[in-house]
Amino acid sequence: MRSSRGEGQLSLWDGEPPRTARGARPGRRAPDAADRTVVVSGGEFASRGWEPGTVLHHRPATRAARGELVVVRDGEELLLGFWGLEIGRPALFTDQGSTWLGESARVVGVVTAVEAPLAF
């Protein structure tokens, strides 16, 4: 004998399963635009004409190619510079020199756009 379903009851196999964004993980929120900006604080990029207050927008990334302008998290500190190698070690390069990165440093994003500082 065949059992019948009630109107309020759905079969697990009926319909398509709910879809999530590709690569989305439950419990993680999507980053807002404010989470994807960094403000230049000093003269690290003066040769490019980026004065203090210049806003850099970045897209989330976990890897970078040599020469790309990246945002790196090293502990609680956010670092900004051009990705590269110095004496075989990962480093960030700016107008003020290079910074070697430790093992805990992680690429957070790759800069995609530059916005002029706000005039007061």
Secondary structure, DSSP 4 states (H G I P E B T S, - for coil): ------TT---TTSSPPPP--TT--TT-PPPPGGGGEEE--SSTTGGGT--TT-EEEEEE-S---TT-EEEEEETTEEEEEEEEEETTEEEEEETTEEEE--TT-EEEEEEEEEEPPPP-
